[in-house]
Amino acid sequence: MQLLVVGGAGYIGSHMVKQLAAAGHKVVVLDNLSTGFSSLAKYGSLVIGDLADVKLLEQLFQDHKFEGVMHFAAASLVGESVQRPGKYYRNNVANTLNLLDVMVRHGTKNFIFSSTAATFGEPEYTPIDEAHPQKPINPYGASKLMVERILQDFHAAHDLNSVCLRYFNACGGDPEGEIGECHDPETHLIPIILQAASGRRSHITVFGRDYATQDGTCVRDYIHVEDLCYAHALALDALANCKLQGALAYNLGNGLGYSVQQVLSTVQKIVAEDDKEVTVEEGPRRPGDPAILVADAALAKYILGWQPKYADLETIIRHAWAWEKKMAIVA
C-alpha cells in the first residue's frame, strides 16, 4: 500500500515506518522535525512540513494515492499542556482536522490515530478497559479525546473508517538497534534511568515510596514500541481489507504492571554488566500520579489478533539500553 505516516520521524512513528517498509509498503513521512529527527525516518520518503499547511497536504494527496494514513504527530507533554493549552488544541485538534478534511476531499478512507490512556483521566478501576469513563484531567488528554469524537462524526458523515489506539507507557527500542527513543526533554522513566546509567544525567529521582502498591512505588503498564507498532499494522490491515468499519478504539498495554522500583532494579542489573550504576535520589509524591495504571487490552487481542512479543521487562530494557549506549557515544 501507499501510506502517509504523519510524525514518522518521531519515536513511535519511526519504528512504525520501519515495520511498514519491511512489510513492503511505500511510505511517505510528513514531519516538521519539532521533536523528530530526519535520521530516524530512513525507511520512508521524508517531507518536512506541518499539518497546519493545508496547501502542502493537498499537494501530497494529489501526488500520491494514499490508501491509508497513520497519525503520530502530537504535542504530548502533560505539564506543558496545562501551561500552554492553546498549543495542544491547535496542534492536536485543529491540525488533525486539516488532515481529515484533506483525506475526505481525496477519498482516503483508512485512518489510524495515536491516542492515549490520558483520555481516561484518574482511574476509577484497574485494569482499565475500553468501557472505563473518559474524563481527561489535562488539555493533552482532552485534545486526544476531542479527536476520538471527531472521528466518530467523520465516519457518520463521510464514511471515514478509523482505529484509535490508546497507549499506556510506550518504551523499548528497535531490536536491531537502528532507531530508538529520542526526546528533549526526556520525560519517560526507562530512558531517564538509562541516561543516569550512561552518564548523560547525574541521577534519577524516585517520586514517592508510600503508594498502596507492593513496594510503595507507582505501578505502570510498559509496552514495547515494536508491539505497539504491530498493533497499528494489524489495525491498518483490518481497515484496508474491510474487516473493520467504523470509528473504533482499543487500549494497548501488556496488562502487566511494573513498579518504579522494579524498573529501577532491572535497569541496575542490566547496566551492571557494563560496569555502570544508577545514582538514586528520593523525592516526594508528584501531584496527580495515580498509584496504579494498567491496561486491559483484551479487546485489541480479540479483534485485531494482537499479541505482544516483547512483554517482559528485561527484554524491553535491554533493547532500550542498547540504544542509549549508542546515544551516549554520540553525545
Secondary structure as GFF3:
##gff-version 3
##sequence-region A 1 331
A	DSSP	beta_strand	2	6	.	.	.	ID=ss1
A	DSSP	alpha_helix	11	22	.	.	.	ID=ss2
A	DSSP	beta_strand	26	31	.	.	.	ID=ss3
A	DSSP	three_ten_helix	38	40	.	.	.	ID=ss4
A	DSSP	beta_strand	45	48	.	.	.	ID=ss5
A	DSSP	alpha_helix	54	63	.	.	.	ID=ss6
A	DSSP	beta_strand	68	71	.	.	.	ID=ss7
A	DSSP	alpha_helix	78	83	.	.	.	ID=ss8
A	DSSP	alpha_helix	85	88	.	.	.	ID=ss9
A	DSSP	pi_helix	89	94	.	.	.	ID=ss10
A	DSSP	alpha_helix	95	106	.	.	.	ID=ss11
A	DSSP	beta_strand	110	116	.	.	.	ID=ss12
A	DSSP	three_ten_helix	117	119	.	.	.	ID=ss13
A	DSSP	alpha_helix	139	158	.	.	.	ID=ss14
A	DSSP	beta_strand	161	167	.	.	.	ID=ss15
A	DSSP	beta_strand	169	171	.	.	.	ID=ss16
A	DSSP	alpha_helix	189	198	.	.	.	ID=ss17
A	DSSP	beta_strand	204	207	.	.	.	ID=ss18
A	DSSP	beta_strand	219	224	.	.	.	ID=ss19
A	DSSP	alpha_helix	225	240	.	.	.	ID=ss20
A	DSSP	beta_strand	247	252	.	.	.	ID=ss21
A	DSSP	beta_strand	257	259	.	.	.	ID=ss22
A	DSSP	alpha_helix	260	271	.	.	.	ID=ss23
A	DSSP	three_ten_helix	272	274	.	.	.	ID=ss24
A	DSSP	beta_strand	280	283	.	.	.	ID=ss25
A	DSSP	beta_strand	292	293	.	.	.	ID=ss26
A	DSSP	alpha_helix	298	304	.	.	.	ID=ss27
A	DSSP	alpha_helix	313	330	.	.	.	ID=ss28
###
